[in-house]
Amino acid sequence: MDFPISGTHLNPLGLMAVGLVIGVCGGFFGVGGSFLAGPALFAFGLPMNFVVGTDMAHIVGKSIVAARKHSKLGNVDFKLGLIMVFGTIPGVETGAQGIQLLKRHSNVDQVVAIVFIVVLVAISIFVAWESWQAIKLTKHGRSKKSDTIGSSRSSKADVSPLVGMAKRIHLFELPPMLSLPASGIKRVSLWTILAMAFIGGVLSGFLGGGAGYIRMPALVYLLGVPTHIAVGTDLFEIIISAGYGTLSHAIKGNVDILIALVMHTGAAIGAQIGASLTSYFQGPLIRLAFVPLPLAGAALIVYTLLTGHHV
């Protein structure tokens, strides 16, 4: 099928299949899915500037569906999500301007692809280590509980070996200080939230999608938000910030809306499936299952760069 906006010929069934997989992943992990969507579109033969803008447009529709499902499950901290928007949007525009700069002065495909690979591999390594440690802590806690109470019932507690990191960050008390009851946070500086959101926004504007692969782990590890709440809140925030990013990239000529719509037909179904699945898994298991996905995205980019072939 020809897509005249980007000047490419892509298989619509392949796009819908990618959308379905990304929808399931996004609803389950609370990330937009750009760690797979971007590499897949690049492997299909879409130029990287269109990959970034089109992926962001596709993410908006999928996130609406998934966030609505998470809202019904009680997994969205609306106050936190709205605050994050004020940090994410300036970051998105910063990243988008970076793409424009590369379009004028460099090989945008290679530079963005290399940054993508570095970010995805680093995230996978970090989350793999943390989630494995968290699972061991959870098992140790169950063993102790069994010894003292005589119960082997599994706990829904969201354990992390980095809980001390969030506590140290909460000691940073630059006013104004906020409370986030829905996330179980009594006091946190507004500037901590905005700084975290800004960094995610820069990566979103530069690499596409909602950058949930950065923001969702940051919510868990840096703010101490329970994983299920982090998943739903991140999806809610992506609706607003990625919506702005889509508009910004569309003005700059980086969005093929037809490709985004084809992908969304599969993503809308997958997002509801993924969101429902979070009810059956503990936080550490959700995070551990996330690990191979960024690596798969990085592998797709490496393959395309080294061979020059498209899927």
N, C-alpha and C positions, 0 to 999 in steps of 0.2 A: 504494500500500500504506500502511495506517495504522500508525503507530508510537505506541502509547498512552503510553509513558513520557514522551516529549517533546511529545506532542499534535500531531504533524505528519503530513502525508501526502506521501510521497516515492516516486519511481520506483525500484524495487529494481534494475532493469537499469542505470540511471544510476549507482547506488551501486556496483554490481559493476564497471562500467567504470572509474569513478574509482579503485576499489581496485586494479584491474589496472595502470593507469598509475602510480599511486603505488608499487606494489610494484616495478615495473621501476626507477623512479627511486631508490627507497630502496636496493635491492640494488646499484645501479650507483654511486650517489654517497655511500652510507654515511649517509644522513639519513633520518629517519622519514617524511618526505613531508608534514609539516604545512604547508609553504609552498604546497602545492597542495590537500591534503585540507581544511584549515580554510577557505580561501576558497571551495572547491567546495561544501562543506556549507552555508556561509553563503549562497551564491548559490542553493542549492536551497530555502532558506527555514527552515533550522534556527536557532533563537535562539543567539546567540554563546556563552552560558555552556554550552549543550549541545554546541556546536561544539568548544569547548576540551576538555571531559571525554570526549566520544565519540571524538574524533580520537585522544586519548591511549590509549583502550582498544583502538582498531583498530591503532594502531602497535605495541602489544606483540606481538600475534600475528604480524604481518608481519616484525617484527625477529627473532623466534625463527627463522623459516624462513631469512631472509637471513644471519643470523649463523652458523647451522649450516653453510651453504654456504661462507661465507668462512673458517670454521674449517678446513674440509677443504682450502681453498686456501692455508692458512698465513698468513692475513691478519689474525689477531686477536692483540693483545697483552693477554692475560688479566690480567696483573699491573696494567697501566695502567688497564684497564677497571674493575677492582674498586676501585682507589684512587679513581677519579673518582666512583664511587657515593657516597662519603662527603661529597663536595662538592655533588653534584647533588641528592640527596634533600632537604637543608635548603632549597636553592634552589627546588625544586618546591613545597614547602609554602608558602614565602614568596609565590610567584606565585599559588598557589591561594587563599591568604588575600586577595590583592589582588582576585581575581575576586569573592569574597564581599563585600568592601567596596564594590565598584562595584555589585553587585546591590542593596545596601541604600541607596546614596546617589547613584547616577548612572545614566546610560544606558549600560549595559554594552556594548551592541552597537556604538555609535559610538566609544566610547573605545578598546575593544580593536581595532576595525577600523582606526582611525587609527594606533595603535601598530604593528599588523601591517604596514600599508603602508610606514611609515617604515623599519622594520627590513628588510623584503624588498628595497626599492629600494636601500638603502645596501649591503646584502650583494652584490647583483648588480653594482653599480658597482665595488665593491672587488675582487671575484673576477674580473671582466672585465679590469680593469687588470692585476692580478697574473698571471693565467694567460697573457694575451697577451705580457707581458714575458718570462714563463718560456719560452714557445714560441720567441720570438726568440733568447733565450739558448741554447736547445737547438740551434737551427739554426746559430747562430754556432759552437757547440762542435763540431758535426758537420763544418762547413766546415774548421775548424782541424785536426780529426782527419784529414780527407781529404787535406789539404795535406801533413801530416807522415807519415802512415802509408800513404796510398793506399787507404784503406778508406772506403766510403760506407754501411756497415751502420748501421742506426739503433740508437741507444742507449736502454736502458731506464732511464737515470738520471732521477731525479725532481728537476728543476731548478726553483729558485724565486729571483726577484730579492730575496726577503725573507729569504734564508738568514741574513743578518747579524742580523736581528731575533731569531731563535731563539737565536743564539749569545750575544747580549747578555742575553737573559732567563736563559740558563743560567749567566751570571756572578752572578746573584742567589743567594747561597749561605746562605740562612737554614735551619739544620738543622731536621729531619733531611733529609739528602741521599740521593737514591735513584738507582739505575741501572736502566735499562730495556733489557736486551739485545735483546729481540724488536723494539724500535723503533729500535735503533741509538743509544740515548742513554746516555752514560756517567755523567753527573751532572746531576741536576735537583732543585730544592727541592720537597719535598712540598707546601708552601704555594702554589707556583705552579700545581701541578695542581689543588689544591682550589679556588683562586680562580677559575680558568678554568671548572671544573665547576659551581661555584655560580652564576656568571652564566648559563651555559647552562640550569641548573635553573630559575632565576627565569623566564626566557623560556618554558621548557617549561610550567611551571605556569600562566603567565599567558596564553600564546597557544596552548597545546595541543601535542600531538605530543611528539617527543623533543628538539626544538630542535637537531637535528643540523646545520641550516643555519648555526648559530653554532659548535657544538662541533667539527664536522669541519674547517672552515677554521682554527679555533684550534689544533687538534692539528697541522696542517700548518705554519702560519705562526709560531705562538708556541712550540711545543715542538720543531718540526723532525721530526715523525713522517712517514715516507714516505706518500704518498697512499693506496696500497693498504692499508697497515696501519691508517691513520686511518679508512678506510671500515669495515673489519671490526670494529675496536675500538669505534668509536662505536655500531655496531649492537648489539654485545654489551652495552655499558653501558646502552643504551636499554631493553633487556629488563627490567633491574632497576629503573632509575629511573622509567620510564614505568609499570611495574607498580605501584609505590608511588603515583605520581600518579593512576592510574586509581582505586585504592582511595580516595584522599583526595577526589577529585572525586565518586566514587559516593556517599560518605557525605554530601557536601554537596548531592546531588541534581542533579548536572550530567552524568550519563552515561546515554545511551540504548544499552544493550548490544545490542539487536536491530539497530540501524543498524550498529554496529561489526561484528557477525557477518556481516551481508550484505556489507559492504565487504571483509571478510577473505577471502571466497570467491574474489574476483579477485586480491587482494593476495598470497595465498600462492603463486599461480602466477607472478605478475610478479616477486616477490622473487628467486626462483631464476634467472629469466632475467637480471635485472639483475646479480646477483652473478657469474654466469658471464661476462658481457660485460666485466668489469673486467680480465680476463686479456689482452684484445686492445688495450688503450689505455694510453698513458703518462699519468702523473699530471697534467701541464699540460692535456692534452686532456680528461681527465675533468673537471677544474675549469672549463675553458672551456665545455664542454657544459652545465654546471650553470647558467650565467648567465641564460638566458632563463626558467628555470622560476620563480624567485621573482618575476620581473616579470609572468609570466602570472598568478600568484596575486594579486599586488597589483592587476592590472587587473580581475580578477573582483570583488574587494572594492570598488574604485572604482565599477565599473558598478552593483553592487547598491546602494551608498550613494546614488549620484546619481539613479538611476531608480526605486529602490524596487521594481523587478521581480525576480522569482526565475526561475531557469533552468527 
